[in-house]
Amino acid sequence: MRPFTTLTGIAAPLPFANVDTDKIIPARFLKTIQRTGLGKSLFDGLRYDAQGCEIPEFILNQEPYRNAEILITLENFGCGSSREHAPWALLDFGIRCVIAPSFADIFHGNSLKNGVLPIALPRTDCEALMQDASMGGNARLTVDLMRQVVVRPDGREIPFEIDPLRKHRLLNGLDDIGQTLENADAITRFETARGAETWRTEVVL
Amino acid sequence: MSRPRTLFDKIWDDHVVETLPDGTAILYIDRHLVHEVTSPQAFEGLRLAGRSVRRPGATIAVADHNVPTSRGRVGAEADSIIQLETLERNVADFNVPYIPITDERQGIVHVIGPELGLSLPGMTIVCGDSHTSTHGALGALAFGIGTSEVEHVLATQTLLQRRAKNMRVTVKNRLRHGVSAKDMALAIIAHIGTAGGTGHVIEYAGEAVEALDMAGRMTLCNMSIEAGARAGLIAPDQTTLAYVEGRSNAPQGEAFVQASRYWLSLKSDGGAIYDAEAVLDADLMAPMVTWGTSPETAVPIDGVAPDPGALADPAARADAQRALDYMGVRAGQRLDSLAVDVVFIGSCTNSRVEDLRVAASVAKGRTVAGGVRALVVPGSGLVKKQAEAEGLDRIFQSAGFEWREAGCSMCLGMNPDRLTPGQRCASTSNRNFEGRQGPGGRTHLVSPATAAASAIAGRLADPRPLL
C-alpha cells in the first residue's frame, strides 16, 4: 500500500447522499481478476450515456475535475456491497480521499486498506468544502493526515478524527497481514484451546 | 455477577484471540466462504507474498455470481469464464474445498452454507460478499468483508475488527397471512433507514421473529446490510436446532447434543444494554414494494410514490426526484398501477424452497400475463431438486415461468440474466440501486408471493387475494 501523508489537490463536489457501490462501480465491471484498470468505469452510470459517451454535466467529465484527487459528498457514501472494487476504482481514477458526513462500514474499512482516506466531517463542513471545490482549479484542498486537518483554500483548517492504528498504517503504508502474523503464536494457542470443541467441524464434502 | 451480555457480545467474546493496545481485536474466524468475484486478487496477494491458506478446512469455495443459469450452463461471457477458471485454479493451488458448478450442491454461497451445515450457530462466518449477514439467522456472527480482508482471513484465519455496537429490532405480534419475512425486512429498513444500522450488529427479536421459519429468518438477516448493519442475528432456539440437525457438515450424535447446549446459551441476558433499539408491530405490516433506488423507499403495495416537494432538505428532495425520474414513476402514483416487464424470483434473499413454495401457490393454475418474462431461479442445486420432487417446477412452467439452474442470476447483472434499459422488474432480490439488475433497469423489491402475483397480473400486485 502506498503511504498516505499529505495530499494537495483538486476536489470534486458530488452533492448526493447514499452513493451506493453499484453507482461507484457497477457489478458488470467486477469480472476483472486485477485491482487496477477500474478507473475508466468509476461512476459509469453517472458518467456515460447508453452509447458510452460522456455526459457533460457529470462533474468528473468537466475540467479541472477530470484530475480530481479528493471527492466531497454526502451521507452514507459507499453503501451496499462489500466489493473492494469501489476503492480500487476511486484509486485508479486518482481519488485518494473522500470527505462525507458518514460512510458505510464495509466501504470505510476497504478504503483504509487501500490508502484511500475516508474523512467524516459534519454536514455543514462538507457543504462548505463543496463550495470551495466548486471554484475548481483555483481552490485546491490539502489533507494533512499527520496533523489530522483539512486545509481550505483560504488557509482555514478543519480537524478530523481517525483511529490511531489506522493512521499509523496509512502514514507508513503498512499491510495488515504482516502485522497480524506477528501474533501467529497467539492464533495457534487459540486454535489449540478450541480443539476440544468437536462441533466446530472441518469442511467435509 | 458479570455484566449482562447480548448474543453478539457472547459470540464476539468467544472469538477474541488478542486485543491490541488500541482496542482492535484479532477476531478468530470459524468459517470462510469464498466465491469467484471477490477472491482472485486475494489469492494473487498470497502468491506474491509467498503465503499459504492457514486453514483450508475452515474454508469453502463455490462459484455463483457469474454462472449462467440456462439449461446446460451455456452462454457464459468470456470475462466470466476467466473468473470461474481463476477460482478453479486457486482452489487447486491452495487446497481449498470446492463445490464445482457441475455438482448438485452448487448454489448461491449464502444458500449452500446453511443448507450443508457449513454455517452453524455460534460461529464467526465471513465472505467477500455483503449478504453474508444471511447466516446470522442461525445465531452466527456473519458479515461481509472486502478482498483485502479475504486475503487476511486466508492467511491468518483472523480479522482485525473493532467491536460493533448493539442494536435490537423487536417485531411484536404476528405477521398476517400473505405478509412475509421479506415484507418485514423492507418495513424495518423503511423505518430505520438505509444507514439506520451503520456501526451496529442488529439482533432481531420479538414474537414475529421467533415465529419465522429458518428460511424467513435468513431473508430477514440477509437484508440487514440494506439497513447499514454488517451483521444481523437471531438467537438460536428449537427452530434453529431442528434445522441444523442432520445436515451433512453439522455435528452428529453426542457432539450435536453438546453443541446444542452451547448454542442455546448464546441468547442475550436479561438486562443486556443495547446502544439502539427499534420496535415495530408485525400486525400492522402489509406486503411491501419499493418505489425508488434505495431499499428504504419501501411502502405497502397499495401505497403511492411520495412527492419530493414535501421534503424540506434540498439534497433529499433532489435525491427523491432523481429516483422517481430513474424509475419512471410519478409523485403520487399508485405502485400497483405500474406494469412490469420482468419478474425475478431468486437471489440469496429469496430462493429457498420455502420461498418457491409460496410463489408456486400463487402461480398454481394461473398464467403469466402476456409480454412478461418471469424467471424462477432456485438458490442451489439441492433446492432445485427438492422443488422438483414437490412438483413446483411443473406448476411454474405450466404457468409460463422459466425454471432455471441455481445461481445469483438477475440479482446483480454479472451473468447473462439482466434487464435491458428501461425494463421494469418485480424482484425478490435485495437491492434496487440504479443499474443493479442491468444498466437502466428498474427494480422494485418485493416478496416471492408479491413477485408471483405481479407476474400473473402483469403489474405490481397484492398477492393476498391469490393466496
Boltz contact constraints between the chains, C-beta under 6 A:
constraints:
  - contact:
      token1: [A, 17]
      token2: [B, 319]
      max_distance: 6.0
  - contact:
      token1: [A, 18]
      token2: [B, 194]
      max_distance: 6.0
  - contact:
      token1: [A, 18]
      token2: [B, 294]
      max_distance: 6.0
  - contact:
      token1: [A, 20]
      token2: [B, 433]
      max_distance: 6.0
  - contact:
      token1: [A, 22]
      token2: [B, 433]
      max_distance: 6.0
  - contact:
      token1: [A, 22]
      token2: [B, 435]
      max_distance: 6.0
  - contact:
      token1: [A, 22]
      token2: [B, 436]
      max_distance: 6.0
  - contact:
      token1: [A, 26]
      token2: [B, 435]
      max_distance: 6.0
  - contact:
      token1: [A, 27]
      token2: [B, 412]
      max_distance: 6.0
  - contact:
      token1: [A, 27]
      token2: [B, 413]
      max_distance: 6.0
  - contact:
      token1: [A, 27]
      token2: [B, 414]
      max_distance: 6.0
  - contact:
      token1: [A, 28]
      token2: [B, 413]
      max_distance: 6.0
  - contact:
      token1: [A, 30]
      token2: [B, 37]
      max_distance: 6.0
  - contact:
      token1: [A, 31]
      token2: [B, 79]
      max_distance: 6.0
  - contact:
      token1: [A, 31]
      token2: [B, 80]
      max_distance: 6.0
  - contact:
      token1: [A, 31]
      token2: [B, 83]
      max_distance: 6.0
  - contact:
      token1: [A, 33]
      token2: [B, 40]
      max_distance: 6.0
  - contact:
      token1: [A, 33]
      token2: [B, 86]
      max_distance: 6.0
  - contact:
      token1: [A, 35]
      token2: [B, 41]
      max_distance: 6.0
  - contact:
      token1: [A, 45]
      token2: [B, 434]
      max_distance: 6.0
  - contact:
      token1: [A, 45]
      token2: [B, 435]
      max_distance: 6.0
  - contact:
      token1: [A, 50]
      token2: [B, 421]
      max_distance: 6.0
  - contact:
      token1: [A, 74]
      token2: [B, 315]
      max_distance: 6.0
  - contact:
      token1: [A, 76]
      token2: [B, 195]
      max_distance: 6.0
  - contact:
      token1: [A, 79]
      token2: [B, 194]
      max_distance: 6.0
  - contact:
      token1: [A, 81]
      token2: [B, 130]
      max_distance: 6.0
  - contact:
      token1: [A, 82]
      token2: [B, 129]
      max_distance: 6.0
  - contact:
      token1: [A, 82]
      token2: [B, 130]
      max_distance: 6.0
  - contact:
      token1: [A, 82]
      token2: [B, 144]
      max_distance: 6.0
  - contact:
      token1: [A, 82]
      token2: [B, 146]
      max_distance: 6.0
  - contact:
      token1: [A, 84]
      token2: [B, 146]
      max_distance: 6.0
  - contact:
      token1: [A, 84]
      token2: [B, 147]
      max_distance: 6.0
  - contact:
      token1: [A, 105]
      token2: [B, 198]
      max_distance: 6.0
  - contact:
      token1: [A, 105]
      token2: [B, 230]
      max_distance: 6.0
  - contact:
      token1: [A, 106]
      token2: [B, 144]
      max_distance: 6.0
  - contact:
      token1: [A, 110]
      token2: [B, 146]
      max_distance: 6.0
  - contact:
      token1: [A, 113]
      token2: [B, 148]
      max_distance: 6.0
  - contact:
      token1: [A, 164]
      token2: [B, 22]
      max_distance: 6.0
  - contact:
      token1: [A, 165]
      token2: [B, 22]
      max_distance: 6.0
  - contact:
      token1: [A, 165]
      token2: [B, 24]
      max_distance: 6.0
  - contact:
      token1: [A, 176]
      token2: [B, 152]
      max_distance: 6.0
  - contact:
      token1: [A, 176]
      token2: [B, 160]
      max_distance: 6.0
  - contact:
      token1: [A, 177]
      token2: [B, 152]
      max_distance: 6.0
  - contact:
      token1: [A, 177]
      token2: [B, 155]
      max_distance: 6.0
  - contact:
      token1: [A, 180]
      token2: [B, 156]
      max_distance: 6.0
  - contact:
      token1: [A, 183]
      token2: [B, 18]
      max_distance: 6.0
  - contact:
      token1: [A, 183]
      token2: [B, 26]
      max_distance: 6.0
  - contact:
      token1: [A, 186]
      token2: [B, 17]
      max_distance: 6.0
  - contact:
      token1: [A, 186]
      token2: [B, 18]
      max_distance: 6.0
  - contact:
      token1: [A, 187]
      token2: [B, 17]
      max_distance: 6.0
  - contact:
      token1: [A, 187]
      token2: [B, 158]
      max_distance: 6.0
  - contact:
      token1: [A, 190]
      token2: [B, 17]
      max_distance: 6.0
  - contact:
      token1: [A, 190]
      token2: [B, 28]
      max_distance: 6.0
  - contact:
      token1: [A, 198]
      token2: [B, 255]
      max_distance: 6.0
  - contact:
      token1: [A, 199]
      token2: [B, 251]
      max_distance: 6.0
  - contact:
      token1: [A, 199]
      token2: [B, 255]
      max_distance: 6.0
  - contact:
      token1: [A, 199]
      token2: [B, 259]
      max_distance: 6.0
  - contact:
      token1: [A, 200]
      token2: [B, 30]
      max_distance: 6.0
  - contact:
      token1: [A, 201]
      token2: [B, 249]
      max_distance: 6.0
  - contact:
      token1: [A, 202]
      token2: [B, 57]
      max_distance: 6.0
  - contact:
      token1: [A, 203]
      token2: [B, 57]
      max_distance: 6.0
  - contact:
      token1: [A, 203]
      token2: [B, 60]
      max_distance: 6.0
  - contact:
      token1: [A, 203]
      token2: [B, 97]
      max_distance: 6.0
  - contact:
      token1: [A, 205]
      token2: [B, 97]
      max_distance: 6.0
